[in-house]
Amino acid sequence: MSQALDYLLQARPEAMQAYFSFLKMAGRRLDPKTRALISLIGKVHAQTERGFRQYLTRALRTGASADEVLDALLMAFPMLGLTRVVWAVDQLLAMDLPEFRVDQLGHAPDWHALLPLADLPVGGTVRCEVDGRAVFVSHLDGDLMVYDARCPHQSTNIPELACEGERLTCPRHGWVFDLATGACVAKGNRPLRALAHREQEGRLWAFW
């Protein structure tokens, strides 16, 4: 939230709470994905990078595919104009999200081979990149977990150096995650994206 909104919440709490209640009620009959896509278009119109990243992450979290995001941008072209649509695509390219790469558009989710089970660190975490996506594989407390390496806040690609023991800290805004559970334990309020995984033919596989 911007400093201006923080200020208004403190200076005029009654008015601002009513405003936020209005926004919430205005979209209550829309499904979460549609509401998130409309909000994303609003951020493109305002050309706010921080808001765009935040609402893009929200749209993907509610089930919107990369193709649906691009469709929403292009459908909004008459209102946004070419300049803002190009600005939004520039943001997508800068974020380098795997699902928005041209060769990945239109592809259904599938299983991907990560690493041999023998290479898994017992009691530790390893980061690996497979088929254009980075993931953290955690083997803590006897449980095996696979997490998308993108922070759930603004899709920052978290590096391996951000991992310390059982904690993972996003370098962009300091969100801290518990690698045993994926839960956010400081700064933020959303967990890491856990990926379905399985063991097959001596390797660990993940689904995305």
Secondary structure, DSSP 8 states (H G I E B T S, - for coil): --HHHHHHHHHSHHHHHHHHHHHHHHTTTS-HHHHHHHHHHHHHHHT-HHHHHHHHHHHHHTT--HHHHHHHHHHTHHHH-HHHHHHHHHHHHHHT-GGGSTTTTT----EEEEEEGGG--TTEEEEEEETTEEEEEEEETTEEEEEESB-TTT--B--GGGEETTEEE-TTT--EEETTT--EEES-S----B--EEEETTEEEEE-
